[in-house]
Each structure stands twice: as structure tokens, then as C-alpha cells.
Amino acid sequence: METYSLPPKPKNSLYKKVKRVIITLLVIALYVWTFLSIDIDWGRAIERAISNFHRVIPKLFNPDWGATGEVALSMLETIFIAFAGSLMAAVLAIPLAFLAAHNMMGGKIFSTIGKWILSAVRAFPDLILAILFVVAVGPNAFAGVLAIAIGSTGMLGKMFSEIIESIDMEIVQAMEANGANKIQILFYAVMPQVIPEFLSFAIYRFEIDIRASSILGIVGAGGIGTMIIFASNNRNWNEMGTILLAIIIVVTVIDFASSRIRSKIV
């Protein structure tokens, strides 16, 4: 009876060891250079941080319960902004995803155009979009909805297109061989394969949009971000504590609920 032994593990060569040491030293040197090149008085910065810690942190942990009603209404508006924006993004992302998927449009030209469009949309941060829409439609919640919708369309479109590209094309080919038209193939061969994952990613994006919409009010796009900037400017740290507590509770509950829903769907 023949016995087989595992081949010996290759020994690290001197070149690899030297390479790791050099990379480690370069990373350390980069961090040191970065901190030393910052034009800041570290002693004064640390002293100020300690002073603010003793003055601000205790107030954050002593929320102003009298502002609970106003904070709850602003948080509800934030949830509505995120929901409306996510819903619009999910609808807009579907046609762009089919355009970007190489196995749907029958050629690389349309797929490349679709991917370029999605890349261009993803290039703009939510805050930049919010500033643009505040200028366009005014400082209100609608500007926040538009910013969330456009910002989320790029990410969802990319995810949806990758889902479409991974479907089982044998089902599509079987329906084509049986004389099915494009509409029948779409609704009976493609959509049943992609809808569960579409819903899962749309819900996941809603989680992200809850966090994003919480800060859009800083630039006038509605939601609880408006209260954050007012409380910060007025140094009302007790109210800020109430706001942060509301954000933590809402984000935690939505994260838990959405993870359960996504696990049931997929």
C-alpha cells in the first residue's frame, strides 16, 4: 500500500522577507510624514479636546426629554425622505441595469454606455447632490428625496446589472426555442430569477439611505440634520444628545428589521 505525504511548505525567501520589511517601513514613514506635515498645534488641540470632553460629553448623556416630540417628527421626516428616495432609486435603477447588463442588450456598446452612466451617477456624493438640489428646488425635504434617489440609483443599478448578468441563460434560451417573445421572456424567464435579489439590495440600500438622510439637513435638504446643525450652532448639547439617541434607536431597529426581511426573501 502506497503512502502519500504532503509536499513540504515552501520556505519564505530572503527577497520576500526584505520586501515585507520595506513595505512596513514605508507605511510607517507615510503615517509619520502625514501627521508631522499637518499644520496644527498638537498641545493646544489636545488641551481643547480635554476641555470639550468635560463640557460637552456629560450633556450629551443627559438628553433634553422636552425636545422628544420635535425630534420624533424630524426623525419621521428623515425616514420618509430615505424611503421615498430609495423607492425612486429602485425604480430608476431597473432600466439602467438592463441597459448595463451585457447579456440583455445583445452587444457591448449598449452595455458600456449603461455602465458609464451608472459610474457617472455614483461619482457624486449625496451631500454634493443635496446642495445642487437645494439650489434647484429650495431648502426642503424634496431636495433630500432627489439627492437620495439619484445617489442610490448608481449603486443599485450596478448591483442589479450584476444580478442580471448572473442569471441562468438556459431558461431564456429554452423559451426562445419555444417561440416566446421578448416580453414573455422578460416576465417568465428573467424577472423570477432577479426579483428576490432586487428586493434584498433595495432594502439594504434603504438602510444606508437612513444614515445618509440624517445629515442632508445640514445643507438644508430636510430631516433631522436641520436640528443637528441648529443644536450645534446654539451649543445645545442636551438636545443634541436627544437627537443622537433617536438616530441610534431608529437605525438599530431598521437594521434589525431589514436583515430579517432580507433573510426571508433570499
Summary of the structure (lengths in Angstrom):
residues: 266
radius of gyration: 25.8
end to end distance: 48.7
largest distance: 83.8
contacts: 791
relative contact order: 0.13
helix: 81%
strand: 0%
